């Protein structure tokens, strides 16, 4: 009886191992979850934060937006679109007026996208429409269009007046860059 039970266990174990091997799956230490303790959690978190800072160089970076004599400070979003936009700086472009609430410019190259429907467009939002159209909004309104955020002007007071209702030349630059 004891021999029969041991043989049965051996048969089940062998069958399980055979299933693992025929499925092509091997288990290694890398597949096993790591149990975090208070000591390792802080080390893991600190390392992830350092890696995140390296990967997201545009995260919360300040840029300057110059419109004639007016200057506005904006904070870039934490996404690949903002990182790609940052690499274009300094950038001086002519933006056209559209619908009395935004200025837009179509870039020669495309930027990465992750468009979503915003709750509401707000004065000072800097967005990407499609994959190549930069849009700077100077009025708050509801929309049914999808955009990828690039950044936001912190204090948009006077933005509408600076932009006017005609085409306008705008310079975007990193906060630490000097004027062209």
Secondary structure, DSSP 8 states (H G I E B T S, - for coil): -HHHHHHHHHHHHHHHHHHHHHTT----GGGS-----HHHHHHHHHHHHHHHHHH-TTTT-EEEEEETTEEEEEEE-SSHHHHHHHHT-SEEEEEEEETTTEEEEE-SS------EE-S-B-TTEEEEETTTEEEEE-S-B--S-EEEEEEEES--TTHHHHHTTS-EEEEEEETTS---
